[in-house]
Each structure stands twice: as C-alpha cells, then as structure tokens.
Amino acid sequence: MSKIVKAFAIDEATRALLVDQPMVDVQLSDAVSNLVNQGSMTDDEGVFFQRQLEYIQATSYDVLYPELKGRELFALNTEGGEGIETITYRSYDKRGETKIIAGKATDLPRGDISGKEYSISVRTLGNAFGYSRQEIASAKVTGMPLEARKAEATRRSYEEKVNQIIFFGSPDNNLHGFFDGPAGAPALTCTRTSVAASAANAANFGWADKTPDEIIADLTTAITKMYSDTKMLFRPDKIIMSVTSKKILENTPRSLQSDVSILNWFLANNSFINSASQIIDVNEVAGIYPVRSSLATAFDPSGQSNEGFTVVASGEDNMRVREPFPYMHLPVQLKGLEFEINCYGRFAGVEMIRPAAVQHWMGIA
C-alpha cells in the first residue's frame, strides 16, 4: 500500500533539493512503501530512491539510438496488450481475370484477393539492472544522482534485440523478420534478382567494376521492375543498402566531365525516389545478401556474404512491426543487498502483409 511522507521539494532542472522551502507531501509507490515498511530503507531513503528511479526511467527512455534503423524503417503497431500469445495476420495477393463472355453466361471469371493466414508468436524480452544499498547510501550522502547508465545499458540491450528481430526474425521462436523467418514466412517469398553484368566484362557485377551508367541502370531497373511486376500497384519509395554502397553513389561522379554525383543524377531523373533520405544506408544490411550464383540461400546476419540492395514500397498496409506491450520497468525488488529493477516488453517481429512490396537485388559487390 502506498505511503505519504514529508520531504523537501526538488528542482526538476538541477535535481537539487530546495532546503530553503517548506517540505511537501510525497506519495511513495507501493513497491517503495513495502521496502520502507520492511525496514529495508528509511522514509528519507525511500523518497530519494523513488525520485532517482523516476529520473533514471525518464532518462533511459529519452536516450536515442540512431544507428539502430529497424524502428525507423517500418510502421509500428502496438495493439494487443501484454497478455496475448499469438498474432494472426493474412499475407495477400490480388488475382483476377476478365474474359469475353456470352450474353447469358453464368460462370463469369472472378476477381478476388487471395491470402494465406500466418500465426506469429509473441515473445517476452527481458533484462534487469540494480543498485546496492551502499550505492544508494553514498548517493544520498553526497547528493549525487544514482548512475543512470545501468538503466540506459538495459534499454540499449533491449533495443538491439528488437532491432535484430526486426531484420532477421527468430525462426526458432516463430518470429518473422524483414529478411528472414521460420519456414514458409512471407519474407522468404519476396522476389530476388541479380543485377546485370558489366558490359566490359560479363564476369563483373559489382558496382566497383561498373560505369556510372551501369550503376544508374541497376537502380532504374530495380524500381521500374517493382512498379511493372505489380501492375502499378506498388510505387517504390525506399531503397535500403549498406553504408558503403550509398557512399559509392554519393562520391562517384556521373562522368569524368560532370560535377554531379551518381546519386544526385539518379534522384533528379526517376519517378519514384527523389530524395537522398529515401535511399537509406543501414549498418545491418552490410554483407548480408546471398551471392549472385545462389540467390535462394538465406541472408547472412553475420555480414560475411555479399552486397545488395532492397527496393520497398513501405506503409503499414504492406508491412509493420508488432510490439503488443512496449518495454517497461517493473517495481523495484530487494534481492540480498541489492535493489533490482526488472524490465521487459512483449514483441512479435514483423508482419509481412504484402511480400510483393519488397524486392531484393543481389551481387553489387
């Protein structure tokens, strides 16, 4: 049961106690109240610790991890709640045919949407951090805040795991990713194509051996193929590639006589990708693509394979990340001489609703 105690107010900006002002009522949380009632800490220590936890929690949630691109690339859906164990969704394909028929025909060909149903598991991701009694006592005496980096490290660890699942899933746990997943996952059905060979040497496919014209042709062919293959249903709006591949586009001139890069020329001369921000360099895709001669093999999360790029028509209707219960800190617990804060979230990977909105291109390095 929560408890109300007297304590000095605190300056939210500096975290300093306002000892020259009247004391205020502070309501301790149930968890901290239990620790106080058990004699694990005094009222003053309880107030100090609760304030520190509130500050630490806010700090750990505010920390940004820009190099983890999974959450940036895809729409996020948090429906479902903590208690669900599975999520069922359909992966769709449009089919239809129209024929010349007799005036009294009764067996007209039908247009329809075909879909296969998939059930993906919702898994718990968890970790913890803690502070010893001595750390809390020392922080209170010196007026220094408790070390927030412990909480930041646990949040970072959680986000790294989420990021890995977004890209590659976890087949053993029935979690679907963007590039991989359990047998039969929609991500495994996305189109895979090799780029064309260099005109100068039929054995060369990599961008390092190609002319600017040939690199531009690879990109133009890729975005045109998605639009054409899907009968203009999907307009590509993103190209995902490694940092190295994007730097080739940025730093290679269009020609020896030009001061325009391959990237700038391409952006100015196609109907779909018009901003450099739509060509997204992602650390996680460096070296993951299958070699050109073995397109059907799995993507390599270790990055020891080959370079490629992926064309995407994004949007929540095509693909989305499912996180039914976002990461949270649980109430503090006393374990031995340490106060431990367990943290967890519920995560379900990626729903690949329309695999035709993704096309992979292999062999550029």
N, C-alpha and C positions, 0 to 999 in steps of 0.2 A: 504494500500500500504506500502511496506517495506521502511525502512528509514536507511540511513547510518550516523553514528555518530562517533566521536573520543572517544577513551577510552584507558586506559593502557592495555598492554598485560598481560596475566596471565600465571603463571607456572602451567602446567597441572598436575604435580605430587603433588605439595603442595597447589594448589589453591590460592597462594599468588600473589598479584598484583606486577608487575615489574615496580615500580615507577621510577627507575633509567634508564629506556629505553624509546625511543620515543613512543609516542602514536600511535595507529593503528586504521584503519577504522574497524568499527564493523557494520554489517548489522542486524538491528533489524527485527524480524519476523513481518508479517502483524498484528498478534494479539497484540504483544507488542507495535508496532508502533501506533496502534489505541489507546491504553491506554495512550501513551505519547501525542498523538495529542489531546486527550480529556482532557488533564491536570490531569489525574489520577496519573501520576508519571513523574519525570523529565527524561532527556536523561540518566543521570548517573544511576538513579534508574532502568531505562529500561534495560540498559546494564547489570547491576548487576543481576536483576531478571531473564533475559534471560539466562545468564550464569549459574545461580543457577538451573534453570529448566532443562537445558541440562545435568548438572551433576546429578541432582536428578533422571531424567528419566533413565540415564545410570545405576545409582546405583540400582534402583528398578528392572531393567531388569536383572542385574547381580546376584541378590540375589537368592540363591538356596534353595529349599525346599525338601530335600532328603526323608523326611518321607511321602510325597505325591507320591504314586507309580503309579498312573494312567497313567501318560505320559510315564513312564519308561517301562511299561509292553507292550504297544501296539504301532504299527506304527502310524504315524501322517500324515494325508493328508490335505493340506490347499488349495486345488483347489476350485474355485467357485467365490470368491470375496465377497465384502461387500453387494452387492445388492440382492443376491439370497435368496429366502424364503423357498424353499424346496429342498431336495436332494432325488433322486430316485435311488435305487440300487436293485439288484437281489440277493436273497439268493438261493444258488444252491445245487442240489443233483444229483449225477450221477446214471443213471439207464441203464440197458442193459441185453439182454439175447440172447444166441446163441443156436439154435436147429439143429438137424439133419433134413435135408430137401430133397425133391425130386429134381432131376436134373433140372427140368423145373419149379420149384416153382417161384411164383411171389410175394408172401406175406411174404418176409423174415422178421424175427424179427429185430427190430432196436435198436441200442444203441444210447442214447441221453443224453443230460443234461437237467434236469427239473429245473425250477427256478420260484420262486414267487417274484413278484415285491413289494417293500415297498417304501413308501414316508415318509421321516422323516423331521421334521420341523427344520429350522434354527432359533435360538433364540438369542436375544441380551442380553448380560450380562454386567451390568454397575455399576460403583461406582464413587466416586469423592474424592478429597482432596483439601485443600486450605490453604492460608496464609493471615493473616490480614495485613493491612497497617503497623500496629505497629511492627509486627514480621519482616517485610521486612526492615523497617527503622532501627530497632535495630540491625539486622544482618549486614546491610551495615555500620553502625557506628562502630561496634565492630570488623568488619572484619571476623566474624564467619559465617560459612555457614548456610543456612536455614536447618531446621530439615528435613532430608531425610526419617525418619521413617514413616511419614504420607503417602508418596508415596509407601513405602515398605508394609505398612499395607493394602493399597488398592489392591496392586498386590497379596499379600498373600490371601486376601479375594476372589479375582477372581479365583486364583488357587485352593482354597478349594472348590469353587462351581463347577469348571470344574472337579475336582477330584471326587466329589460326583456324578456328572452326568455320568462320565466315568464308574463308578462301578454300579450305580443303576438307571441311566436314570432319566427321569421325565415323568411318564405316562400322567399326566395332560397336559403336553406341547408337547406330541408326540415326546419325546426324548428317544432314545433307549440306554440302558446301557449294560454292560457286564453280569450282573446278573439279571437285571430286565428291564422292559419297558412297553409300552402300550399293551393292549390285542392283542395277535397274534404276538408279536415281536419274531424274530428268537431266541433271547436269552432264551426265555421261552421254546423252544423245545429241548434244549441241554439235553443229557442223564443224568439222576440222578440215582445213585445206592448206596445202603447201603453196608458198609464194612461187612465182615464176623464176626460172633460171636467168642468169645474166646472159645477154646477147653475145657478149665477148667470149664466154666460157660456159658451156652447158652444165659444167660441174659446180659452178658457183651460184649460190642462192643468197648468201649473206649480204647485208647492206654494206659491209666494209668493202666488198668487191663489186658493188654495183654503182652505176652512174646515178646522179640525182634524178634524171628522167625515170630510171627504172624503179627507184625508191618511191617516187611520186606515183608511178603506175601501180605499185603494190598497194599503196593506201587507197588510191582511187578505185581499184578493182575490188578491194575488200568492202568499202562502204556501198558501192554500187551493187555488189552481189547480194548483200542482205536485202536491200530495197527491192531488187529484182526477184530474188528467190521467194520472198514473202508477198509477191504481187502488190507491192507498195503499202503493205500493212504496217511494216516497221521501218521507221526512219532512224538510222543510227545517230546517236547523239553523244557517244563517248567512245574513245579508243584507249584501251588500257595497255601499257607497255612498261618495260623496265626503265630505270633512270638512264642507263647507258644508251638505250635505243632512242629515247627522246632527245638526248644530247646530240646524237648524230643529226637529227632533224633540225635542231636549233643552231648547230655550229657549222654545218656544211653549207656552203653557198650553192645557190641554184645553178650557177655555171661559173666558169672562170672569169667571165666578164660582168657578173652580177654581184651586187651588194645585198641581195635578198637571199635569205636562207631557204632551205627546202621547206621548213615548217611554215614560214610566212607566205611563201608562194602557194603551198597547198591550202592554207586557211583562206586565202583570197580567191581560190579558184575551184571550190566544190560547193555543193548544195546543202551539205549536212553539218560538217564540222567547221565552224567559223571562228572559234576562239581557242587560244592556246590552252585554256583551262579545261577544254573538252578532251584534250589529249593528256591523259593522267599518268604520270610516272609513279610507279608503285614498287617499293622495295621487294615486296613479297613475290612478285612475278619474275624476278631476275633468274634466268636459267631453269625455269620450271617446265618449259614446253617440251613435248616429245620431239625427238629428232625427225627430220622430214621423211626419212625412209620408214619410220614406224609410227605413223600418226595415231594408231589405235591404242598405243601404250598409255599408261597413266601419267598424269602430270607429276612432276618430281618436287615435293615440298622442300627438299634439301637444296634445290637450286643448282644441281650438278649436271643438268642436261643441256637444253638448248634455249635460244631466244625466240620469241614470237610476239604477237600482239593479239588483242581481242577486241572485236567490234561489238558494241552493246547498244540496244535500244532500251534505255532504262525506264523506270517507272514502277510504282507499286503494283500495277496490274500485271506486270511481266515478271518481276522477281522482288523479293523482300526478305529482310532479316526478321526472325521471330524471337522475341525476348519476353515471354509472358510475365516474368517477375524480375525487374531490374535489380542490380546489385544494391545491397543494403548492409548496414551494420546492425548486428543483434545486440541486445542489452549486455552490459559488462558482467562477467562472472569472476569470482575469486577461485583460483586454482593454485593451491600451495601458497607461495609468497608472491604470486603474480596475478594481476587483474587482466583477464583476457577478453578481447572483443572478437567474437566470431563474425565473419562476413560471408554472404552468399547471394547468389542470384540463380534464376532458372532460365535456361537458354535452349533454343531448339534449332539453331542453324538457319539455313536459307531455304525458302520456298522458291523453287524454280518453276513458276507457273507457266511460262511460255518459253521453252528452250529455243524456239526459232528466233528469239530476240537476242541471241548470243551466237557469235561465230568466231572461232579461233583460227589464227593464221600462223603457220609454223615455218621455221627454217631461216629466219633473218640473221642468224649468227651461228 
